């Protein structure tokens, strides 16, 4: 059993072996353990995406600005967020192609990343 309390598809702690359901938040599906990911930057999944993209950040940020740009440098999305370490972006209405995500904190760009929309 894997604890996935926030239902982000990543185990919050090591799995437990039990014949009975240990309680709320546990799933039987095998999940990657959060500590298995490196802390060299945000985690984007799924990338490539067919619609919804989740970004797990290394820490909680008080205020963030997230911008998504198409290959032609046209901004297709701008989203302000508060007190979060997770960003969810919707690409369902975007055409297939390469997009660039800019994350801004405290007026400075803290990341610029490439994602693919299938």
N, C-alpha and C positions, 0 to 999 in steps of 0.2 A: 504494500500500500504506500502511495506517495501523497504527502500533504501538499495541496495546491490551494491554500486558503484564499488567495486573491484571484484564482482562476486565470492565470496568465500563461499556463502551459509549461511552467518551470517549477520543479519541486522546491519547496521551501526548506526542507531538511532531508536527511538521509531516509531511505525507505524503511518501513518496518515490515516484518514477516508475521502474518497473523491469518488465521482461518476466518476470523470474523471482522466485519467492518469496524475499524477503530473510531469512527465518528465523522462529524461534519468536516468537510474540506478534503477528505482523503479520496483518492481515485486509484483504480487498479492499473490504469494505463502506465506504461513505463515513461517517465519524464526525465529530462536532463536536470541535474542538480544545479542550483544557482551557483554554488561555489566552483563548478566545473568551468564556468565562463571566465575568461580573462577580464581584467579591469582596465584594459587598454583603450577603452572607449565604449560608446553606447552599443547595444545589441539591437540589430534590426531583424525582425522576422514577420512574416516570411519575406525574403528578398531573393528572387523576384516575387512580386505579389500579383494577385488577380483582383485585389480590391482593398481590403483593410491591411494597414501596415502598423505594427507596434514597435515602438522604440523604447528600450529600457536604458535609462541613464544611470551613471555611476553613483549619483547622490540625488537628494531632494533639492530642487531649486525653488526659491521663493517666487520668482517671476521669470518666465521664459517667453520669447517670441520665436515662433517656428514659421519659416517661409519655405514654400515649395516652388521650384522653378522648372519649367520645361526646357528642352534642349535649346530652344530659340531665346532663352533667357527671360521669357515672359513669366511673371509670377502668377501661379495658378491657385495658390492657397496661402493665406496668412492666418495664423492662429496664436492668440495670447493664452498663456496658461499660468496658473499659480499653484504653489506648494505641491509639486509633483516630481516623481522620478520615472514617470511613464507617459509616453505620448502615443496617441492613437490617431492615425491619419487615414482618411477615406479616399481611395483612388478609383472607386467604381465609375465615376463620371469622367475620368481622364482616359485619353487614348493610350494605346500600347506605346511604350517607348522608355527612354531614359529620363529620369527626373533628378533634380539636385535639391537636397534639403539643407537649409541653413538654420542653425540654432543660435539664438542670441540671448545672452544673459548679461544684465547690467550694462547694456549698450555696446557690448563687445561680442564678436562672433566667437563662439566656443567650439563650433564644428561646422563642417561643410561635407556632405555625404552624398553618394550616388545610390539611387535605387532604380529598379527596373519594374515597370508595369507591363504584365503580359497581356 
